[in-house]
Amino acid sequence: MCGKTFESEANRATYCPECRIERQKARARAYVEKKKNNIETRTIGGTDVCPECGKPYIVRSGSQVVCEDCRKKHTNKRKQKTNAKYSAKAYDMLTVYVKKGQKDDIKEFAKRHNMSVNEFINLGIILAKEKLSKEE
């Protein structure tokens, strides 16, 4: 908030101690305002409606946003978005065509050697480059 540089024991601290106190006060004021205006707040043990499937569920933690049945699907959606962003930043995409019927053989071979198909193909590229470099 203030832009000051600070050191902290906590590795996830994003605000200096003064700004952190101000944020906590603002959050507490917002909560009191909600209560005063009868805006519904979620309580642990209370019920809420799942935005994924529409079924009511019992709130077990403050960070819970979906019912138990939809939790895994919701988490996977979030991970897919995060992984896609990371992959777009960290990797270039290359499409590889293989002869009909070879795809499953390649998958199985890579799996037998405890590798993903991507790792297997990257290893093949590295080995081919090394071999061709020696021949030059």
C-alpha positions as CSV (number, residue, x, y, z in Angstrom):
1,M,0.0,0.0,0.0
2,C,2.7,2.5,1.0
3,G,5.4,1.1,-1.1
4,K,8.0,0.8,1.7
5,T,10.5,-2.0,1.6
6,F,10.5,-4.1,4.7
7,E,11.9,-7.4,6.1
8,S,9.7,-10.0,7.7
9,E,10.0,-13.4,9.2
10,A,7.0,-14.5,7.2
11,N,7.8,-15.6,3.7
12,R,4.3,-14.5,2.4
13,A,4.1,-11.0,3.9
14,T,3.0,-8.5,1.3
15,Y,2.3,-5.5,3.5
16,C,4.6,-3.6,5.9
17,P,3.5,-3.9,9.6
18,E,1.7,-0.5,9.5
19,C,-0.2,-1.2,6.3
20,R,-1.1,-4.7,7.6
21,I,-2.8,-3.1,10.6
22,E,-4.7,-0.7,8.4
23,R,-5.9,-3.5,6.2
24,Q,-7.1,-5.5,9.2
25,K,-9.0,-2.5,10.5
26,A,-10.6,-1.9,7.1
27,R,-11.6,-5.5,6.8
28,A,-13.1,-5.4,10.3
29,R,-15.0,-2.2,9.4
30,A,-16.3,-3.8,6.3
31,Y,-17.5,-6.9,8.3
32,V,-19.3,-4.7,10.9
33,E,-20.9,-2.7,8.0
34,K,-22.2,-6.0,6.5
35,K,-23.6,-7.0,9.8
36,K,-25.2,-3.6,10.4
37,N,-26.9,-3.7,6.9
38,N,-28.1,-7.3,7.4
39,I,-26.0,-8.5,4.5
40,E,-25.7,-12.2,4.9
41,T,-22.3,-13.5,6.1
42,R,-21.3,-17.1,6.0
43,T,-20.7,-18.9,9.3
44,I,-18.9,-22.2,9.8
45,G,-21.5,-24.9,10.4
46,G,-24.1,-22.8,8.4
47,T,-25.4,-23.7,5.0
48,D,-24.6,-22.2,1.6
49,V,-25.5,-23.1,-2.0
50,C,-22.9,-24.6,-4.2
51,P,-22.4,-22.4,-7.3
52,E,-21.4,-25.4,-9.4
53,C,-24.3,-27.8,-8.8
54,G,-26.9,-25.6,-6.9
55,K,-27.1,-28.0,-4.0
56,P,-27.0,-26.7,-0.4
57,Y,-24.0,-27.8,1.7
58,I,-22.6,-27.2,5.2
59,V,-19.8,-24.7,5.4
60,R,-16.8,-26.4,6.9
61,S,-14.2,-23.6,6.5
62,G,-14.2,-19.9,5.6
63,S,-12.4,-20.6,2.3
64,Q,-14.8,-23.3,1.2
65,V,-16.6,-22.2,-2.0
66,V,-18.2,-25.4,-3.3
67,C,-19.8,-28.6,-1.9
68,E,-17.7,-31.7,-1.3
69,D,-19.0,-33.4,-4.4
70,C,-17.8,-30.5,-6.6
71,R,-14.6,-29.8,-4.7
72,K,-12.2,-31.9,-6.9
73,K,-13.7,-30.6,-10.1
74,H,-13.4,-27.0,-8.9
75,T,-9.8,-27.5,-7.8
76,N,-8.9,-29.1,-11.1
77,K,-10.4,-26.1,-13.0
78,R,-8.3,-23.7,-11.0
79,K,-5.2,-25.8,-11.5
80,Q,-5.8,-26.0,-15.3
81,K,-6.0,-22.2,-15.5
82,T,-2.8,-21.7,-13.4
83,N,-0.9,-24.4,-15.3
84,A,-2.0,-23.0,-18.7
85,K,-0.7,-19.5,-17.7
86,Y,2.6,-21.0,-16.5
87,S,3.0,-23.2,-19.6
88,A,2.4,-20.2,-21.9
89,K,5.1,-18.3,-20.1
90,A,7.7,-21.1,-19.7
91,Y,7.3,-23.2,-22.8
92,D,7.0,-23.0,-26.6
93,M,4.4,-25.4,-28.1
94,L,5.4,-27.9,-30.8
95,T,3.0,-30.3,-32.5
96,V,4.4,-33.7,-33.4
97,Y,2.8,-36.0,-35.9
98,V,3.4,-39.8,-35.6
99,K,2.2,-42.6,-37.8
100,K,-1.2,-44.1,-37.2
101,G,-1.1,-46.6,-34.3
102,Q,2.3,-45.3,-32.9
103,K,0.7,-42.9,-30.4
104,D,-0.3,-45.6,-27.9
105,D,3.0,-47.4,-28.3
106,I,4.9,-44.2,-27.5
107,K,2.7,-43.5,-24.5
108,E,3.2,-47.0,-23.2
109,F,7.0,-47.0,-23.8
110,A,7.3,-43.6,-21.9
111,K,5.2,-44.9,-19.1
112,R,7.3,-48.1,-18.7
113,H,10.3,-45.8,-18.3
114,N,8.6,-43.6,-15.8
115,M,8.4,-40.6,-18.2
116,S,5.7,-38.5,-19.6
117,V,5.3,-38.4,-23.3
118,N,6.6,-34.9,-23.3
119,E,9.8,-35.9,-21.3
120,F,10.3,-38.8,-23.7
121,I,10.1,-36.6,-26.8
122,N,12.3,-33.9,-25.3
123,L,14.9,-36.6,-24.4
124,G,14.8,-37.9,-28.0
125,I,15.4,-34.4,-29.3
126,I,18.4,-33.9,-27.0
127,L,19.9,-37.2,-27.9
128,A,19.3,-36.6,-31.7
129,K,21.0,-33.2,-31.4
130,E,24.0,-34.6,-29.6
131,K,24.4,-37.4,-32.1
132,L,24.1,-35.0,-35.1
133,S,26.5,-32.6,-33.5
134,K,29.2,-35.3,-33.1
135,E,28.8,-36.2,-36.8
136,E,29.5,-32.6,-38.0
